[in-house]
C-alpha cells in the first residue's frame, strides 16, 4: 500500500476519549435542516480497545440483502419516530453488533452527510473500553473489521479518482488522481487490500481522520459536497 507515515494516535482508550472530546467540542458541526421527504439516520464511529491490539474503529460490510447490500458501512441506521440521533445510534449498535453503548460513551458529532438516497446521516464518535460482547446480526452484517487508528491516519489512505476510474477499480488500488479533496473526482479511503471505501462512509471516515485524529482546520474538512459512486445511492 506504500508509505504509511502519520502522527501517532493515542495509545489508550482513555487518552483517545480525552483527545476526541476536546477536539469535537471545538468542531462546529453542520446539521442538514429538515425538509419534505428528508429521512434521518445515525451512525457510530465507534473506537474500541482491542485485547492485545491497537485502538481501532469498527467498520462493517453489510449483509448481501436489503438496503446497501454488501457495501462498507458504519454501525447505524434510520432514526425512528421520537428518537434522537444519539438514541438511534446506540440502538442500532446493539441491534447490529450486540454491543452496548451509553450516552457517556458518546464523545461528539461530526457533520451530517446529505446522502443521495434521501437520508441525512449524522456521524457520532464513541469510545468503548470493551468489545468482547461483539455478536454481529447475520441479517444485517456480513463481516466486522477493525481499522487501526494509526492506519486511518496514514498519509497514503485518502485518494481522489475520476468517477469512471472508481467504477473500474471498485476495490483495486491503482492510478490515484487528484491528491486533494478540492480537485475533481471521488474519494477513496484505501485502508487495506480489498478495502477501499467511498462516500458516504468514506467521507465520514475521512472527516473523523481530519478532525479527530489530525486536528485539521474545520473549514478544510467539510464533506457535504463529496460525490458518491452510483452503487452507493440506494
C-alpha positions, -999 to 999 in steps of 0.1 A, spaced: 0 0 0 30 23 0 42 46 29 21 47 60 36 77 78 13 98 100 10 111 135 9 88 165 -26 84 178 -35 79 215 -23 46 230 -52 40 254 -89 43 251 -90 69 279 -64 91 261 -85 88 230 -116 98 249 -99 129 262 -84 139 229 -116 133 208 -138 150 233 -116 181 233 -114 183 195 -151 176 189 -161 204 214 -141 228 192 -156 214 160 -187 234 147 -206 205 132 -231 213 104 -266 198 106 -288 193 75 -321 211 81 -354 194 80 -371 193 46 -400 175 30 -391 139 23 -358 140 42 -351 110 63 -326 108 91 -301 82 100 -273 80 126 -240 60 126 -213 55 151 -176 59 145 -170 35 174 -135 33 187 -127 2 207 -98 -11 227 -90 -45 213 -74 -70 237 -37 -72 227 -43 -49 198 -43 -13 187 -71 12 192 -94 7 162 -127 20 147 -153 -6 138 -162 -8 101 -188 -34 88 -196 -49 55 -234 -51 53 -252 -83 46 -258 -92 10 -295 -84 12 -317 -54 17 -306 -17 17 -269 -11 8 -263 -48 3 -226 -58 5 -214 -22 10 -189 -10 35 -206 9 64 -206 20 100 -229 6 126 -261 26 124 -294 31 106 -326 51 104 -338 72 132 -372 60 145 -401 84 154 -395 100 188 -357 91 188 -328 115 189 -299 107 166 -279 96 197 -306 72 208 -308 58 173 -271 52 171 -269 34 204 -299 12 195 -285 3 161 -251 -6 175 -268 -31 198 -291 -45 171 -263 -49 145 -233 -58 167 -246 -68 201 -226 -40 217 -240 -17 244 -231 19 245 -243 46 269 -247 83 264 -215 87 284 -197 67 257 -206 93 230 -180 120 225 -194 143 200 -208 148 164 -193 154 130 -211 169 100 -243 155 87 -238 139 53 -267 145 28 -267 112 10 -282 108 -24 -305 81 -10 -325 109 7 -311 103 41 -292 129 62 -267 108 81 -253 120 114 -219 105 124 -213 103 162 -180 94 177 -180 69 205 -154 51 226 -160 17 241 -135 1 265 -147 -34 259 -159 -50 226 -159 -86 240 -197 -88 237 -195 -84 199 -221 -106 182 -230 -94 147 -265 -99 134 -263 -121 103 -294 -105 89 -277 -71 88 -239 -77 89 -218 -98 66 -185 -91 84 -169 -69 110 -135 -52 106 -113 -32 130 -94 -4 113 -63 6 133 -64 43 140 -27 46 130 -36 32 96 -66 56 92 -42 85 100 -16 73 74 -7 96 46 -14 71 18 -50 63 28 -71 91 10 -71 92 -28 -93 111 -53 -100 94 -86 -121 101 -117 -156 86 -113 -151 62 -143 -118 51 -127 -136 44 -95 -162 22 -112 -134 3 -129 -114 -2 -98 -141 -9 -72 -118 -25 -46 -85 -22 -65 -57 1 -56 -41 18 -86 -38 51 -106 -45 77 -79 -56 111 -93 -60 144 -76 -43 144 -42 -67 170 -26 -104 170 -19 -107 203 -38 -99 186 -71 -124 167 -92 -133 131 -86 -144 106 -60 -128 100 -26 -114 65 -20 -102 56 15 -78 28 8 -75 11 42 -63 -24 32 -62 -48 4 -98 -53 -8 -109 -25 15 -115 7 -5 -144 28 10 -162 56 -8 -187 82 4 -209 83 24 -189 60 47 -156 70 33 -164 107 37 -173 103 73 -141 83 80 -121 110 62 -137 137 84 -131 117 115 -94 113 105 -90 150 96 -109 165 127 -103 139 155 -70 123 146 -52 150 127 -68 181 143 -71 199 110 -89 232 103 -127 225 103 -131 248 73 -108 224 53 -126 193 65 -161 196 52 -177 167 34 -213 176 23 -200 182 -13 -183 148 -16 -196 128 -45 -210 93 -42 -205 64 -67 -236 52 -83 -236 19 -64 -239 37 -30 -270 57 -39 -297 32 -27 
